[in-house]
Amino acid sequence: MTARLNYGKTFLLGFGFFGVSVIWGVYNAFVPIFLADKFGLSPAWIGFFMTLDNIAALFIQPPVGAWSDRIRTKWGRRIPFILIGAPITAVAFGFIPMAAVLPLFVACTSTTLLSAALWRTPVVALMPDITPSPFRSQANGVINFMGGVGAIIALQTGGMLYKMSPNFPFWLGSALVILAALVVFFFIEEPKEYEAAEQQPGMWASLKEVVNDTEKSGLRILSAIFFWFIGYSAVDTFFTLYAKNHLGLNEGDGATLLSVVPLFFVLFAIPSGLLAGRIGRRTTITIGLVAITIMLFLLYVTPASALLVGIAPLPLVGIPLVEGGARMLTLAGVILIFAGIAWSFININSLPMIVDLTSAARIGTFTGLYYLFSTLSAIVGPNVNGWAIQLAGGNYNIIMLIAPFFMIVAMILMLGVKRGEAQAS
């Protein structure tokens, strides 16, 4: 390892996360619309459907992370998973909008997310593999910068392409996943030497170790990740339907409105890593949790008419308030901007805290634990919010009240975290 961050290599590695983010962005924005309009599912069933892939991924991502710690090939220990998983993901994803019956639709979505789960943990574990501990927050900022670009393309370009044809956002996602995998394969060289991994504990033994640790920092931060992803993933899942039913926007404009979150996540991804390098990862995350709680609660208490008040012209990510009118930044957009900044403070620094709880030989295993808890939350979150919407009589605004509650729980847990800061290189 070098004594400084290699920004060029880190940006190239970011293409892997870029591909994952495009897939997730298009999937979360438009699959709920298909389920509601094409197949007539209720909010509760939509919430359940959006968790089926996560239930399956729960049994794939964490063990794959531990497996990638132990495997040895001429391409490395992470790259083979990308070479196998990415092409399958691309093909299945491209067929999703063309599925005319629900069983075929389920087959396409399940194949997409299962194959994506096969290579997501290894591609993320590559970052700490090639980055010294003191620079992992900064590197994760770069990686998430690239992921945010992918999410913006998914929502912004996807929103425009969806109006032309529902097929086009998915086909764009498939092409970009293939491109991303090729960039990582040709330009990223894994470390040739590793600590002896065969004698290291596996995933479940590592989880037991975290639970039994008397100091509890690992368990606290993993639990905090679980709760803040419940809040965020549920809002992310239902936002286009929230925009359609609560704000009165069409699906494309709803996706465009949401795109300011990844945009400002991208703009503040690298600064968030730099800030954590100065004031600490836990402090930076806590600031983000306070801010996003306030922003989500503001979306709940502010009337829909006020949220759509135009503030200033904003090309690309603004929305037209009248048919054929100029794209405007709305009050809702301003609130979502601050939410995107806050989310960068949280999300950029959580994975570096997890991998700095362990040694280089177990980075994949602990990355898997990160995804174990975040995937569990992705299962719980949409179900909780789907049932809440249904019990509230179809009031999609209720998700903006429940999500801040889970952010507050995460904030309380973070107050007791003592480890996970950068280690001396």
C-alpha positions as CSV (number, residue, x, y, z in Angstrom):
1,M,0.0,0.0,0.0
2,T,1.1,3.6,-0.6
3,A,1.3,6.4,2.0
4,R,-1.3,8.5,0.2
5,L,-4.6,8.0,-1.7
6,N,-4.3,7.2,-5.3
7,Y,-7.2,9.2,-6.7
8,G,-6.8,8.0,-10.3
9,K,-7.1,4.3,-9.3
10,T,-9.9,5.1,-6.9
11,F,-12.0,6.9,-9.5
12,L,-11.5,3.9,-11.9
13,L,-12.6,1.5,-9.1
14,G,-15.7,3.8,-8.6
15,F,-17.0,2.6,-12.0
16,G,-18.0,-0.7,-10.3
17,F,-20.1,1.1,-7.8
18,F,-21.4,3.3,-10.6
19,G,-22.8,0.3,-12.3
20,V,-24.5,-1.0,-9.1
21,S,-26.0,2.5,-8.5
22,V,-27.5,2.8,-12.0
23,I,-29.3,-0.5,-11.5
24,W,-30.6,0.4,-8.0
25,G,-31.7,3.9,-9.1
26,V,-33.7,2.7,-12.1
27,Y,-35.1,-0.3,-10.2
28,N,-36.3,1.7,-7.2
29,A,-37.8,4.5,-9.3
30,F,-39.7,2.5,-11.9
31,V,-40.4,-1.0,-10.6
32,P,-43.0,0.3,-8.0
33,I,-44.7,2.1,-10.9
34,F,-45.0,-1.1,-12.9
35,L,-46.3,-3.0,-9.9
36,A,-49.0,-0.3,-9.2
37,D,-50.0,0.5,-12.8
38,K,-49.2,-2.5,-14.8
39,F,-50.1,-5.3,-12.3
40,G,-52.5,-3.4,-10.0
41,L,-50.7,-4.3,-6.7
42,S,-51.7,-2.5,-3.4
43,P,-49.1,-0.4,-1.5
44,A,-48.6,-3.2,1.1
45,W,-48.0,-5.8,-1.7
46,I,-45.6,-3.4,-3.5
47,G,-43.7,-3.0,-0.2
48,F,-43.5,-6.8,0.2
49,F,-42.4,-7.3,-3.5
50,M,-39.7,-4.7,-3.2
51,T,-38.2,-6.7,-0.3
52,L,-38.2,-10.2,-2.0
53,D,-34.9,-9.5,-3.7
54,N,-33.4,-8.2,-0.4
55,I,-34.5,-11.4,1.4
56,A,-32.6,-13.4,-1.2
57,A,-29.6,-11.1,-1.2
58,L,-29.5,-11.4,2.6
59,F,-28.3,-15.0,2.1
60,I,-25.9,-14.1,-0.7
61,Q,-24.0,-10.9,-0.1
62,P,-22.6,-11.6,3.4
63,P,-21.4,-15.1,2.7
64,V,-20.0,-14.0,-0.7
65,G,-18.0,-11.3,1.1
66,A,-16.4,-13.9,3.4
67,W,-15.9,-16.3,0.4
68,S,-14.1,-13.6,-1.5
69,D,-11.6,-13.2,1.4
70,R,-10.6,-16.9,1.0
71,I,-10.7,-17.4,-2.8
72,R,-7.5,-17.2,-4.8
73,T,-7.4,-16.9,-8.6
74,K,-5.1,-15.4,-11.2
75,W,-7.5,-12.4,-11.5
76,G,-7.6,-11.9,-7.7
77,R,-10.1,-12.7,-5.0
78,R,-12.8,-10.1,-5.9
79,I,-12.7,-9.7,-9.7
80,P,-14.1,-13.2,-10.6
81,F,-17.4,-12.3,-8.9
82,I,-17.7,-9.2,-11.0
83,L,-16.9,-11.1,-14.2
84,I,-19.7,-13.6,-13.5
85,G,-22.3,-11.5,-11.9
86,A,-22.3,-8.3,-14.0
87,P,-23.3,-9.8,-17.4
88,I,-26.1,-11.8,-15.8
89,T,-27.4,-8.7,-14.1
90,A,-27.3,-6.7,-17.4
91,V,-29.2,-9.2,-19.4
92,A,-32.0,-9.8,-16.8
93,F,-32.3,-6.1,-16.0
94,G,-32.9,-5.3,-19.7
95,F,-35.9,-7.7,-19.9
96,I,-37.7,-6.3,-16.8
97,P,-39.9,-3.7,-18.6
98,M,-40.8,-6.2,-21.4
99,A,-42.3,-8.7,-19.0
100,A,-46.0,-8.7,-19.7
101,V,-47.2,-11.1,-16.9
102,L,-46.3,-11.0,-13.2
103,P,-44.5,-14.4,-13.0
104,L,-42.1,-13.4,-15.8
105,F,-41.7,-10.0,-14.2
106,V,-40.8,-11.7,-10.9
107,A,-38.3,-14.0,-12.7
108,C,-36.5,-11.0,-14.3
109,T,-36.4,-8.9,-11.2
110,S,-35.3,-11.8,-9.0
111,T,-32.5,-12.8,-11.5
112,T,-31.3,-9.2,-11.6
113,L,-31.1,-8.6,-7.9
114,L,-29.7,-12.1,-7.1
115,S,-26.9,-11.7,-9.6
116,A,-26.2,-8.1,-8.5
117,A,-25.9,-9.4,-4.9
118,L,-23.2,-11.8,-6.2
119,W,-20.8,-9.0,-7.1
120,R,-21.8,-6.1,-5.0
121,T,-19.9,-7.0,-1.9
122,P,-16.7,-7.9,-3.7
123,V,-16.6,-4.7,-5.7
124,V,-17.1,-2.6,-2.6
125,A,-14.5,-4.6,-0.7
126,L,-12.0,-3.7,-3.3
127,M,-11.8,-0.1,-2.0
128,P,-10.3,-1.0,1.5
129,D,-8.2,-3.7,-0.2
130,I,-6.2,-1.0,-2.1
131,T,-6.6,1.9,0.3
132,P,-4.7,2.6,3.6
133,S,-6.9,3.1,6.6
134,P,-6.3,6.8,7.1
135,F,-7.6,7.5,3.5
136,R,-10.7,5.1,3.5
137,S,-13.3,7.8,4.2
138,Q,-11.8,10.0,1.4
139,A,-11.7,7.0,-0.9
140,N,-15.2,6.0,0.0
141,G,-16.2,9.6,-0.9
142,V,-14.7,9.1,-4.4
143,I,-16.4,5.7,-4.8
144,N,-19.8,7.1,-3.7
145,F,-19.2,10.1,-5.9
146,M,-19.2,7.7,-8.8
147,G,-22.2,5.9,-7.4
148,G,-24.0,9.1,-7.1
149,V,-23.3,9.9,-10.7
150,G,-24.9,6.6,-11.5
151,A,-27.9,7.4,-9.4
152,I,-28.3,10.8,-11.1
153,I,-28.1,9.2,-14.6
154,A,-30.7,6.6,-13.4
155,L,-33.2,9.2,-12.2
156,Q,-32.5,12.2,-14.4
157,T,-31.8,10.6,-17.7
158,G,-34.0,7.7,-16.8
159,G,-36.9,10.1,-16.0
160,M,-36.6,11.6,-19.5
161,L,-36.1,8.2,-21.2
162,Y,-39.1,6.8,-19.4
163,K,-41.4,9.4,-21.0
164,M,-40.1,8.1,-24.4
165,S,-40.4,4.4,-23.6
166,P,-40.5,2.5,-20.2
167,N,-37.9,0.2,-21.8
168,F,-35.2,2.8,-22.4
169,P,-34.0,3.4,-18.7
170,F,-33.5,-0.3,-18.2
171,W,-31.6,-0.8,-21.4
172,L,-29.4,2.2,-20.6
173,G,-28.7,0.6,-17.1
174,S,-27.8,-2.7,-18.8
175,A,-25.2,-1.1,-21.1
176,L,-23.7,0.9,-18.2
177,V,-23.3,-2.2,-16.0
178,I,-21.3,-3.9,-18.8
179,L,-19.1,-0.8,-19.2
180,A,-18.5,-0.5,-15.5
181,A,-17.5,-4.2,-15.2
182,L,-15.0,-3.8,-18.1
183,V,-13.4,-0.7,-16.6
184,V,-12.8,-2.4,-13.2
185,F,-11.5,-5.6,-14.9
186,F,-9.0,-3.8,-17.2
187,F,-7.8,-1.0,-14.9
188,I,-7.9,-2.3,-11.3
189,E,-5.1,-4.6,-10.1
190,E,-5.8,-6.4,-6.8
191,P,-3.1,-6.8,-4.2
192,K,-1.0,-9.9,-4.8
193,E,-0.3,-10.7,-1.2
194,Y,-2.8,-11.2,1.6
195,E,-2.7,-12.1,5.3
196,A,-3.5,-15.8,5.9
197,A,-7.2,-15.9,5.5
198,E,-7.9,-19.6,5.7
199,Q,-7.5,-19.6,9.5
200,Q,-9.7,-16.5,10.0
201,P,-13.2,-16.7,11.3
202,G,-16.1,-16.8,8.8
203,M,-19.0,-14.5,8.6
204,W,-21.2,-16.0,11.3
205,A,-18.2,-16.5,13.7
206,S,-17.3,-12.8,13.1
207,L,-20.8,-11.7,13.8
208,K,-20.8,-13.7,17.0
209,E,-17.5,-12.1,17.9
210,V,-19.0,-8.6,17.3
211,V,-22.1,-9.4,19.4
212,N,-20.0,-10.8,22.3
213,D,-17.5,-8.0,22.3
214,T,-17.8,-6.3,25.7
215,E,-17.1,-2.8,24.3
216,K,-20.1,-3.2,21.8
217,S,-18.9,-0.5,19.3
218,G,-19.2,-2.9,16.3
219,L,-22.7,-4.0,17.3
220,R,-23.8,-0.4,17.9
221,I,-22.7,0.9,14.5
222,L,-24.1,-2.2,12.7
223,S,-27.4,-1.6,14.5
224,A,-27.3,2.1,13.6
225,I,-26.8,1.2,10.0
226,F,-29.8,-1.1,10.2
227,F,-32.0,1.7,11.5
228,W,-30.9,4.5,9.3
229,F,-31.3,2.4,6.2
230,I,-34.8,1.5,7.3
231,G,-35.6,5.2,7.1
232,Y,-33.8,6.0,3.9
233,S,-34.5,2.9,1.8
234,A,-38.2,3.1,2.5
235,V,-38.4,6.7,1.4
236,D,-36.3,5.9,-1.6
237,T,-38.6,3.0,-2.5
238,F,-41.9,4.9,-2.3
239,F,-40.8,8.4,-3.4
240,T,-42.2,8.3,-6.9
241,L,-45.5,7.1,-5.6
242,Y,-45.3,9.8,-2.9
243,A,-44.7,12.4,-5.5
244,K,-47.6,11.1,-7.7
245,N,-50.2,10.7,-4.9
246,H,-49.2,13.4,-2.4
247,L,-47.6,16.1,-4.5
248,G,-49.7,15.4,-7.7
249,L,-46.6,15.0,-10.0
250,N,-46.3,12.5,-12.8
251,E,-43.8,9.6,-12.5
252,G,-41.1,11.2,-14.6
253,D,-41.2,14.5,-12.7
254,G,-41.2,12.5,-9.4
255,A,-38.0,10.7,-10.3
256,T,-36.5,14.0,-11.5
257,L,-37.4,15.7,-8.2
258,L,-35.7,12.9,-6.2
259,S,-32.6,13.2,-8.4
260,V,-31.4,16.3,-6.4
261,V,-30.7,13.9,-3.5
262,P,-28.0,11.9,-5.4
263,L,-26.8,15.1,-7.1
264,F,-25.9,16.7,-3.8
265,F,-24.8,13.4,-2.4
266,V,-22.3,13.4,-5.2
267,L,-21.2,17.0,-4.7
268,F,-20.6,16.4,-1.0
269,A,-19.3,12.9,-1.2
270,I,-15.6,13.8,-1.3
271,P,-15.9,16.8,1.1
272,S,-17.7,14.4,3.6
273,G,-14.7,12.1,3.5
274,L,-12.3,15.0,4.0
275,L,-14.5,16.4,6.8
276,A,-14.4,13.0,8.6
277,G,-10.6,13.1,8.3
278,R,-10.6,16.3,10.3
279,I,-13.4,15.9,12.9
280,G,-13.8,12.1,13.0
281,R,-16.2,9.7,11.3
282,R,-18.6,9.3,14.2
283,T,-19.1,13.1,14.6
284,T,-19.6,13.6,10.9
285,I,-22.2,10.8,10.8
286,T,-24.1,12.2,13.8
287,I,-24.3,15.7,12.2
288,G,-25.8,14.0,9.1
289,L,-28.3,12.1,11.1
290,V,-29.5,15.3,12.9
291,A,-29.8,17.1,9.5
292,I,-31.7,14.4,7.6
293,T,-34.1,13.9,10.5
294,I,-35.1,17.6,10.3
295,M,-35.4,17.5,6.5
296,L,-37.7,14.5,6.4
297,F,-39.9,15.9,9.1
298,L,-40.2,19.1,7.2
299,L,-41.5,17.2,4.2
300,Y,-44.1,15.7,6.5
301,V,-45.4,18.9,8.1
302,T,-45.2,21.2,5.0
303,P,-48.4,21.3,2.9
304,A,-48.1,19.8,-0.6
305,S,-49.0,23.1,-2.2
306,A,-46.1,24.8,-0.3
307,L,-43.6,22.1,-1.2
308,L,-44.3,22.8,-4.9
309,V,-43.7,26.6,-4.7
310,G,-41.1,27.6,-7.2
311,I,-37.9,29.0,-5.8
312,A,-35.6,29.6,-8.8
313,P,-35.1,28.2,-12.3
314,L,-33.1,25.1,-12.3
315,P,-32.4,23.2,-15.6
316,L,-32.1,19.4,-15.7
317,V,-33.1,18.6,-12.0
318,G,-35.9,21.2,-11.7
319,I,-39.5,20.2,-12.5
320,P,-42.0,22.1,-14.7
321,L,-44.8,23.5,-12.4
322,V,-47.1,24.1,-15.4
323,E,-47.4,22.2,-18.7
324,G,-44.5,23.3,-20.9
325,G,-43.2,25.7,-18.3
326,A,-39.6,26.2,-17.3
327,R,-38.0,23.8,-14.9
328,M,-38.0,25.2,-11.4
329,L,-36.3,24.4,-8.1
330,T,-39.2,23.9,-5.6
331,L,-39.2,24.1,-1.8
332,A,-39.4,20.3,-1.8
333,G,-36.3,20.3,-4.0
334,V,-34.4,22.6,-1.5
335,I,-35.3,20.3,1.4
336,L,-34.1,17.3,-0.6
337,I,-30.9,19.1,-1.4
338,F,-30.1,19.3,2.3
339,A,-31.2,15.7,2.8
340,G,-28.7,14.6,0.1
341,I,-25.9,16.5,1.8
342,A,-26.8,15.0,5.1
343,W,-26.9,11.5,3.6
344,S,-23.4,11.9,2.2
345,F,-22.2,12.7,5.8
346,I,-23.8,9.4,7.0
347,N,-23.2,7.0,4.1
348,I,-19.6,8.0,3.1
349,N,-18.2,7.2,6.6
350,S,-20.1,4.1,7.7
351,L,-18.3,1.5,5.6
352,P,-14.8,2.8,6.6
353,M,-15.8,2.5,10.2
354,I,-16.9,-1.1,9.8
355,V,-13.8,-2.3,7.9
356,D,-11.5,-0.5,10.4
357,L,-12.9,-2.7,13.1
358,T,-10.9,-5.6,11.6
359,S,-7.7,-6.7,9.8
360,A,-7.0,-6.6,6.0
361,A,-7.6,-10.4,5.8
362,R,-11.2,-10.0,6.9
363,I,-12.3,-6.9,5.0
364,G,-14.6,-8.9,2.7
365,T,-16.2,-10.6,5.8
366,F,-16.9,-7.3,7.5
367,T,-18.1,-5.7,4.3
368,G,-20.5,-8.6,4.2
369,L,-21.6,-7.8,7.8
370,Y,-22.3,-4.2,6.6
371,Y,-24.5,-5.6,3.9
372,L,-26.1,-8.1,6.2
373,F,-27.5,-5.3,8.4
374,S,-28.3,-2.9,5.5
375,T,-30.1,-5.6,3.6
376,L,-32.1,-6.6,6.7
377,S,-33.2,-2.9,6.9
378,A,-34.1,-2.9,3.2
379,I,-36.4,-5.9,3.9
380,V,-38.0,-4.3,7.0
381,G,-38.3,-0.7,5.7
382,P,-40.5,-1.1,2.7
383,N,-42.8,-3.5,4.5
384,V,-43.2,-1.2,7.5
385,N,-43.9,1.8,5.3
386,G,-46.1,-0.1,2.9
387,W,-48.3,-1.2,5.7
388,A,-48.2,2.3,7.3
389,I,-49.4,3.8,4.0
390,Q,-52.2,1.2,3.7
391,L,-53.3,1.7,7.3
392,A,-53.3,5.5,6.8
393,G,-55.8,5.1,3.9
394,G,-53.3,5.5,1.1
395,N,-51.6,8.5,2.7
396,Y,-48.0,8.3,1.2
397,N,-46.9,11.3,3.4
398,I,-46.8,9.0,6.4
399,I,-43.4,7.7,5.3
400,M,-41.9,11.2,6.0
401,L,-43.0,10.8,9.6
402,I,-41.8,7.2,10.2
403,A,-38.4,7.6,8.6
404,P,-37.2,10.4,11.0
405,F,-38.0,8.2,13.9
406,F,-35.6,5.5,12.7
407,M,-32.9,8.1,12.1
408,I,-33.2,9.3,15.7
409,V,-32.8,5.6,16.9
410,A,-29.6,5.4,14.8
411,M,-28.3,8.6,16.2
412,I,-28.8,7.4,19.8
413,L,-26.8,4.2,18.9
414,M,-24.0,6.1,17.4
415,L,-23.4,8.1,20.6
416,G,-22.0,4.9,22.2
417,V,-19.6,4.0,19.4
418,K,-16.0,4.2,20.6
419,R,-14.0,2.5,17.7
420,G,-14.0,2.6,13.9
421,E,-12.0,5.8,13.4
422,A,-9.0,5.9,11.0
423,Q,-6.0,3.8,12.1
424,A,-2.4,4.9,11.7
425,S,-1.0,3.7,8.3
